[in-house]
Amino acid sequence: MDDICDALLGYALKRVVLGAHDYPESHKRLYPGDVLSVSRWGNLYEHFAVYIGKGLVVHYASDDGDWGGDVRVRKAALDDFVADSDGYRICRFPKSMPIAGYHLYSHNETVERALSRLGETDYSLFSNNCEHFAIWCRTGLSLSKQVEEFLREIVRDTPLA
């Protein structure tokens, strides 16, 4: 799984950084089906969503933000998604990858896949978070580089018995 995650997220995911000075002018560069990420808490983690057009995104979130009691897949205003960050990044994916299960869905299909999961409450930080969701919508693979890196650090720092 590490190789798959590294191959997809380390090589394939190219981010176009659009800083606060580009926003909202950058809306002209956004297309429904784009996968977006924003840095949170001083770059502690990245939050992901799928842009569906008309200034809206679909992502895992609570009523009060990224975290909270009632985390589910929901629609939100792009402005709310970008709030408290320095702008957003558009994640680009290659047309093909030599990875089983990888399929680059069209922008329209990506929107349909995101909308098909509205209301879903199966959030899991380690196996079904906002990054898993957004990347699955675009590629069919449920992956999170952040989780992979975290788990790799735990294993690296765990003494062998």
C-alpha positions in Angstrom: 0.0 0.0 0.0 2.9 2.4 0.7 4.1 2.1 -2.9 0.6 2.8 -4.3 0.2 5.8 -2.0 3.7 7.1 -2.9 3.1 6.6 -6.6 -0.3 8.2 -6.6 0.2 11.0 -4.1 3.9 11.6 -4.2 4.3 11.7 -8.0 0.9 12.1 -9.5 -0.8 14.6 -7.4 0.5 18.0 -8.6 -0.8 21.0 -6.7 -1.3 24.3 -8.2 -1.0 26.7 -5.3 -3.4 29.6 -5.4 -2.6 32.0 -2.6 -5.0 34.4 -0.8 -4.0 37.1 -3.2 -5.4 35.0 -6.1 -8.7 34.3 -4.4 -11.5 34.9 -5.5 -10.0 35.7 -9.0 -8.9 32.0 -9.1 -12.5 30.9 -9.3 -12.1 31.4 -13.1 -9.5 28.6 -13.0 -11.7 26.2 -11.1 -13.8 23.5 -12.8 -16.5 21.4 -11.3 -14.8 18.1 -10.4 -11.5 19.7 -9.3 -10.1 18.2 -6.1 -9.1 21.0 -3.7 -7.0 21.1 -0.6 -6.4 23.8 2.0 -3.8 23.9 4.8 -5.2 24.0 8.4 -3.8 25.0 11.8 -0.5 26.4 10.5 0.0 23.5 8.0 -0.6 20.8 10.6 -2.9 19.1 8.2 -4.6 19.5 4.8 -8.3 19.4 4.3 -9.7 18.1 1.0 -13.0 18.7 -1.0 -14.4 18.3 -4.4 -15.5 21.5 -6.2 -19.0 21.1 -7.7 -19.4 24.5 -9.3 -21.3 27.7 -8.4 -19.0 28.4 -5.5 -19.8 25.0 -3.7 -17.7 22.1 -2.5 -18.5 18.6 -1.2 -16.4 17.3 1.7 -16.4 15.6 5.0 -17.1 18.1 7.7 -19.2 18.9 10.8 -21.6 21.7 11.3 -18.8 23.6 13.1 -15.9 23.0 10.7 -13.6 20.1 9.8 -14.1 18.3 13.2 -16.9 17.8 15.5 -19.7 15.5 16.6 -21.7 15.2 13.4 -19.1 14.6 10.7 -20.6 13.7 7.3 -20.3 14.3 3.6 -21.9 17.7 3.0 -22.1 20.6 0.6 -20.5 23.9 1.7 -19.6 27.2 0.3 -16.1 27.4 -1.2 -15.6 30.6 0.9 -16.3 28.5 4.1 -14.0 25.7 2.9 -11.1 28.2 2.3 -11.8 30.1 5.6 -8.8 30.3 8.0 -6.3 29.2 5.3 -4.1 31.1 2.9 -5.9 29.9 -0.2 -6.5 26.6 -1.8 -4.6 24.2 -4.0 -6.0 22.4 -7.1 -4.9 18.8 -7.2 -4.1 17.5 -10.7 -4.0 13.8 -11.6 -2.5 12.0 -14.6 -4.7 10.4 -17.2 -3.4 7.0 -16.4 -1.2 5.3 -13.7 0.1 1.7 -13.6 -1.8 1.1 -10.3 -4.6 -1.4 -10.0 -8.0 0.3 -9.6 -6.8 3.7 -10.8 -9.2 5.4 -13.2 -9.3 9.1 -13.8 -12.9 10.0 -13.8 -14.1 13.0 -15.9 -14.9 16.2 -14.1 -18.6 15.5 -14.4 -18.3 11.9 -13.1 -16.2 13.3 -10.2 -19.0 15.6 -9.3 -21.6 12.8 -9.6 -19.4 10.6 -7.3 -19.1 13.3 -4.7 -22.9 14.0 -4.7 -23.7 10.3 -4.5 -22.1 10.2 -1.0 -23.9 13.3 0.4 -25.0 12.6 3.9 -22.6 9.7 4.4 -21.5 9.4 8.1 -18.8 6.7 7.8 -16.0 9.1 8.6 -12.8 7.6 10.0 -9.6 9.6 10.4 -7.5 6.6 9.4 -9.6 4.9 6.7 -12.2 7.2 5.4 -11.4 10.9 5.9 -11.7 14.0 3.6 -8.6 13.1 1.6 -9.7 9.5 1.1 -13.1 10.8 -0.1 -11.9 13.5 -2.5 -9.2 11.2 -4.1 -11.8 8.4 -4.4 -14.2 10.7 -6.2 -11.6 11.6 -8.8 -9.6 8.3 -9.2 -11.5 5.4 -7.6 -8.8 4.9 -5.1 -9.4 5.7 -1.4 -6.0 6.9 -0.3 -4.6 9.4 2.2 -0.9 10.5 2.0 -1.3 12.2 5.4 -2.4 8.9 7.0 0.3 6.9 5.3 3.0 9.4 6.5 1.6 9.4 10.0 1.6 5.6 10.2 5.0 5.4 8.7 6.3 7.7 11.4 4.8 5.6 14.1 6.3 2.4 12.7 9.7 4.2 12.3 9.7 5.4 15.9 8.4 2.2 17.5 11.3 0.1 19.1 11.4 -3.5 18.1 10.9 -5.9 21.0 
